[in-house]
């Protein structure tokens, strides 16, 4: 059974930094991908950053140059380093993991994935 758990959310002032982590149990990253999503108040869920087992990464335009996605295979951890945070980054952040088909078929990253965490809240104050 695959379980994902996000950690590291909190409240930070604009311009500050936070690092989110996602611990995956029961999931073999080596053939798939992991994705960070967020959903702000009154907004639709959106892809923030993604990383695939072949090393390819993807970032939303709004976070390029500020956020960095990385993974630690040995511990099955996914990270999101967030710098220069802005109030508009305020959202619930979720990690998701995909099967090989979801990660390597069609456009990537997708919006829907099989495995999701419960989310962690990030609040950026101005």
TORMIDREN-652701 format. One record per residue: residue number from 0; residue in one letter; x, y, z of N, C-alpha, C, CB in turn. Coordinates in steps of 0.02 Angstrom, whole numbers, plus 50000, padded with zeros to 5 digits. Glycine has a CB too. Example, Ala and Ser with C-alpha at 12.3 -4.5 7.8 and 13.67 -1.06 7.14 Angstrom:
# TORMIDREN-652701
SITE   num   residu    n.c1    n.c2    n.c3   ca.c1   ca.c2   ca.c3    c.c1    c.c2    c.c3   cb.c1   cb.c2   cb.c3
SITE     0        a   50660   49716   50390   50615   49775   50390   50660   49835   50390   50565   49776   50452
SITE     1        s   50642   49888   50354   50684   49947   50357   50645   50002   50394   50704   49970   50286
***
This chain:
# TORMIDREN-652701
SITE   num   residu    n.c1    n.c2    n.c3   ca.c1   ca.c2   ca.c3    c.c1    c.c2    c.c3   cb.c1   cb.c2   cb.c3
SITE     0        x   50043   49941   50000   50000   50000   50000   50044   50062   50000   49952   50000   50061
SITE     1        x   50032   50106   49952   50071   50167   49946   50043   50221   49992   50073   50191   49874
SITE     2        x   50088   50252   50030   50068   50308   50072   50117   50364   50062   50065   50287   50146
SITE     3        x   50091   50425   50058   50132   50485   50051   50116   50531   50109   50119   50519   49983
SITE     4        x   50169   50560   50137   50159   50606   50193   50202   50668   50183   50177   50572   50260
SITE     5        x   50169   50726   50181   50204   50790   50172   50220   50819   50240   50162   50839   50131
SITE     6        x   50279   50850   50245   50301   50883   50305   50333   50949   50286   50349   50839   50346
SITE     7        x   50336   50995   50333   50376   51055   50323   50337   51118   50310   50420   51044   50267
SITE     8        x   50271   51114   50307   50233   51175   50297   50236   51221   50357   50161   51159   50282
SITE     9        x   50212   51281   50349   50211   51329   50404   50197   51399   50379   50276   51327   50441
SITE    10        x   50210   51447   50422   50199   51517   50405   50267   51552   50401   50153   51552   50457
SITE    11        x   50275   51589   50349   50339   51624   50338   50324   51692   50309   50386   51583   50291
SITE    12        x   50368   51739   50321   50360   51806   50292   50381   51806   50219   50400   51858   50332
SITE    13        x   50353   51851   50182   50372   51858   50112   50447   51867   50106   50334   51918   50079
SITE    14        x   50476   51833   50058   50548   51835   50049   50584   51778   50084   50575   51900   50072
SITE    15        x   50549   51743   50128   50579   51689   50165   50580   51624   50126   50542   51679   50229
SITE    16        x   50602   51572   50161   50610   51506   50130   50579   51452   50172   50684   51491   50118
SITE    17        x   50558   51399   50139   50534   51339   50172   50555   51279   50130   50457   51341   50181
SITE    18        x   50564   51223   50163   50577   51161   50127   50523   51110   50145   50648   51133   50143
SITE    19        x   50488   51087   50095   50438   51035   50105   50469   50967   50089   50376   51047   50061
SITE    20        x   50447   50917   50125   50469   50849   50111   50408   50804   50104   50517   50823   50165
SITE    21        x   50417   50752   50066   50364   50703   50056   50396   50634   50063   50329   50711   49985
SITE    22        x   50373   50598   50114   50399   50531   50126   50352   50480   50094   50405   50518   50202
SITE    23        x   50380   50441   50050   50340   50391   50015   50356   50321   50042   50352   50393   49939
SITE    24        x   50305   50286   50062   50314   50216   50083   50274   50172   50036   50292   50205   50157
SITE    25        x   50303   50114   50020   50268   50068   49976   50270   50089   49903   50198   50061   49998
SITE    26        x   50310   50139   49886   50312   50163   49818   50383   50157   49791   50288   50237   49814
SITE    27        x   50388   50131   49731   50454   50123   49699   50462   50180   49650   50461   50054   49664
SITE    28        x   50502   50230   49669   50510   50289   49627   50546   50273   49562   50548   50342   49664
SITE    29        x   50588   50223   49563   50634   50211   49508   50602   50204   49440   50673   50151   49521
SITE    30        x   50537   50193   49437   50504   50185   49372   50447   50234   49363   50478   50114   49365
SITE    31        x   50443   50285   49406   50387   50330   49401   50407   50403   49407   50337   50314   49453
SITE    32        x   50365   50441   49442   50378   50512   49450   50342   50536   49513   50355   50552   49388
SITE    33        x   50363   50593   49538   50329   50623   49594   50319   50697   49579   50370   50614   49660
SITE    34        x   50264   50722   49602   50242   50789   49583   50219   50828   49644   50185   50785   49530
SITE    35        x   50236   50891   49646   50209   50936   49697   50152   50977   49665   50265   50984   49726
SITE    36        x   50096   50977   49699   50039   51018   49680   50025   51069   49735   49977   50974   49666
SITE    37        x   49985   51118   49719   49960   51163   49771   49889   51187   49751   50008   51224   49781
SITE    38        x   49853   51204   49802   49786   51232   49791   49776   51289   49841   49731   51178   49798
SITE    39        x   49774   51349   49814   49763   51407   49855   49689   51420   49866   49796   51468   49824
SITE    40        x   49673   51466   49912   49603   51483   49926   49567   51507   49863   49599   51537   49981
SITE    41        x   49513   51473   49847   49473   51493   49789   49506   51479   49722   49457   51564   49793
SITE    42        x   49559   51440   49723   49594   51426   49660   49591   51352   49644   49667   51449   49665
SITE    43        x   49605   51337   49581   49609   51267   49561   49677   51238   49579   49596   51261   49485
SITE    44        x   49678   51173   49586   49741   51139   49599   49787   51146   49539   49729   51064   49616
SITE    45        x   49851   51158   49553   49899   51167   49499   49964   51130   49514   49913   51241   49487
SITE    46        x   49997   51111   49460   50063   51081   49467   50113   51135   49485   50084   51044   49401
SITE    47        x   50153   51121   49535   50206   51167   49555   50273   51144   49527   50210   51172   49632
SITE    48        x   50290   51082   49539   50353   51054   49516   50348   50979   49513   50412   51076   49562
SITE    49        x   50387   50949   49469   50384   50876   49461   50453   50850   49444   50333   50856   49407
SITE    50        x   50464   50788   49462   50527   50755   49445   50514   50683   49426   50578   50759   49504
SITE    51        x   50547   50661   49373   50535   50595   49348   50596   50551   49359   50516   50598   49274
SITE    52        x   50588   50486   49355   50643   50441   49370   50700   50446   49320   50618   50369   49372
SITE    53        x   50687   50474   49261   50742   50484   49212   50778   50550   49224   50714   50482   49141
SITE    54        x   50759   50585   49278   50792   50647   49296   50759   50710   49270   50861   50645   49271
SITE    55        x   50712   50703   49226   50679   50762   49198   50639   50797   49253   50633   50743   49139
SITE    56        x   50641   50864   49251   50603   50904   49299   50557   50953   49262   50650   50942   49346
SITE    57        x   50508   50976   49298   50460   51025   49270   50443   51074   49325   50395   50989   49242
SITE    58        x   50438   51137   49307   50417   51189   49355   50363   51232   49324   50478   51233   49376
SITE    59        x   50316   51253   49366   50268   51303   49344   50305   51368   49332   50211   51312   49396
SITE    60        x   50283   51407   49284   50316   51471   49269   50320   51516   49330   50280   51507   49212
SITE    61        x   50269   51512   49372   50265   51557   49429   50318   51542   49483   50197   51552   49460
SITE    62        x   50350   51483   49480   50398   51465   49532   50469   51455   49504   50375   51403   49567
SITE    63        x   50477   51459   49439   50543   51449   49409   50593   51498   49438   50540   51456   49333
SITE    64        x   50651   51472   49455   50703   51513   49484   50696   51523   49559   50702   51580   49451
SITE    65        x   50641   51503   49588   50630   51511   49660   50624   51443   49695   50568   51553   49673
SITE    66        x   50593   51395   49662   50582   51329   49692   50627   51278   49659   50507   51308   49686
SITE    67        x   50647   51228   49698   50687   51173   49672   50659   51107   49697   50761   51180   49691
SITE    68        x   50645   51062   49651   50621   50995   49670   50680   50947   49667   50564   50972   49622
SITE    69        x   50682   50902   49716   50736   50852   49717   50709   50789   49751   50799   50879   49755
SITE    70        x   50748   50737   49745   50727   50673   49775   50787   50639   49806   50695   50628   49722
SITE    71        x   50773   50596   49854   50824   50556   49886   50801   50484   49880   50836   50577   49962
SITE    72        x   50828   50450   49832   50803   50382   49815   50810   50334   49873   50841   50355   49756
SITE    73        x   50867   50336   49908   50880   50287   49961   50826   50289   50015   50948   50300   49992
SITE    74        x   50803   50349   50030   50752   50357   50082   50683   50367   50053   50770   50414   50127
SITE    75        x   50678   50365   49987   50613   50376   49954   50581   50441   49974   50566   50318   49970
SITE    76        x   50621   50493   49978   50597   50560   49996   50596   50606   49937   50639   50589   50052
SITE    77        x   50547   50650   49936   50541   50703   49887   50544   50769   49924   50475   50696   49845
SITE    78        x   50578   50818   49894   50586   50882   49927   50564   50939   49880   50658   50893   49950
SITE    79        x   50544   50993   49911   50531   51055   49875   50561   51112   49914   50454   51066   49863
SITE    80        x   50616   51138   49889   50649   51196   49920   50616   51258   49891   50726   51196   49907
SITE    81        x   50587   51298   49934   50552   51358   49912   50586   51420   49939   50478   51356   49934
SITE    82        x   50611   51461   49895   50646   51523   49914   50607   51583   49888   50718   51524   49887
SITE    83        x   50623   51640   49915   50591   51703   49893   50516   51696   49890   50618   51725   49824
SITE    84        x   50489   51670   49943   50417   51657   49945   50376   51721   49941   50398   51618   50007
SITE    85        x   50319   51715   49908   50274   51771   49898   50206   51755   49929   50268   51789   49823
SITE    86        x   50167   51805   49946   50100   51791   49973   50058   51747   49927   50064   51856   49987
SITE    87        x   50068   51754   49862   50029   51714   49815   50050   51640   49815   50035   51742   49746
SITE    88        x   50103   51623   49850   50122   51553   49858   50082   51519   49913   50197   51547   49873
SITE    89        x   50043   51558   49950   50002   51529   50003   49954   51478   49975   49964   51584   50040
SITE    90        x   49956   51418   50001   49915   51363   49975   49926   51301   50017   49932   51349   49902
SITE    91        x   49882   51253   50006   49895   51186   50031   49937   51150   49978   49828   51147   50046
SITE    92        x   49992   51122   50000   50038   51088   49954   50032   51013   49963   50111   51111   49967
SITE    93        x   50026   50979   49906   50018   50906   49906   50073   50874   49864   49948   50887   49878
SITE    94        x   50094   50815   49885   50136   50776   49840   50095   50718   49812   50200   50750   49877
SITE    95        x   50113   50700   49753   50079   50644   49719   50131   50601   49685   50027   50670   49667
SITE    96        x   50114   50538   49676   50160   50492   49643   50122   50455   49588   50191   50442   49694
SITE    97        x   50158   50442   49534   50126   50412   49477   50155   50345   49458   50130   50457   49419
SITE    98        x   50115   50305   49425   50137   50242   49398   50180   50255   49336   50077   50196   49380
SITE    99        x   50217   50206   49313   50257   50217   49252   50215   50240   49192   50293   50154   49233
SITE   100        x   50156   50214   49185   50113   50235   49129   50095   50309   49136   50049   50193   49126
SITE   101        x   50077   50329   49196   50058   50399   49206   50116   50446   49197   50029   50408   49276
SITE   102        x   50176   50422   49209   50235   50466   49206   50269   50467   49138   50284   50444   49258
SITE   103        x   50257   50416   49098   50293   50411   49035   50248   50405   48974   50339   50354   49038
SITE   104        x   50184   50417   48983   50138   50413   48927   50101   50479   48920   50088   50356   48936
SITE   105        x   50104   50508   48861   50068   50570   48850   50102   50629   48881   49998   50565   48876
SITE   106        x   50067   50686   48882   50097   50747   48912   50114   50737   48985   50049   50806   48904
SITE   107        x   50168   50768   49006   50191   50762   49075   50214   50829   49100   50248   50711   49082
SITE   108        x   50197   50847   49162   50160   50806   49210   50084   50811   49200   50178   50827   49280
SITE   109        x   50051   50759   49221   49979   50758   49218   49950   50794   49278   49953   50685   49216
SITE   110        x   49884   50801   49278   49850   50831   49335   49827   50777   49384   49790   50872   49311
SITE   111        x   49811   50719   49359   49785   50666   49401   49837   50612   49411   49721   50637   49372
SITE   112        x   49844   50590   49472   49889   50535   49489   49854   50488   49538   49955   50561   49520
SITE   113        x   49882   50428   49542   49850   50377   49582   49860   50387   49656   49875   50309   49562
SITE   114        x   49919   50412   49676   49936   50415   49746   49945   50488   49768   50000   50375   49760
SITE   115        x   49914   50504   49825   49916   50573   49851   49929   50574   49926   49851   50609   49835
SITE   116        x   49962   50627   49948   49969   50639   50018   49911   50681   50043   50035   50673   50033
SITE   117        x   49912   50695   50108   49857   50733   50139   49867   50809   50133   49851   50714   50213
SITE   118        x   49928   50829   50119   49941   50900   50110   49972   50933   50171   49878   50935   50091
SITE   119        x   50006   50988   50158   50035   51028   50211   50024   51101   50193   50110   51012   50222
SITE   120        x   50004   51142   50241   49986   51211   50228   50048   51256   50229   49935   51236   50279
SITE   121        x   50053   51298   50178   50105   51349   50175   50069   51416   50173   50152   51339   50113
SITE   122        x   50088   51460   50220   50059   51526   50223   50115   51577   50221   50015   51535   50287
SITE   123        x   50111   51623   50173   50163   51674   50166   50130   51742   50181   50194   51673   50094
SITE   124        x   50155   51774   50233   50127   51838   50253   50166   51895   50221   50129   51844   50330
SITE   125        x   50129   51948   50207   50161   52006   50173   50189   52054   50224   50111   52042   50128
***
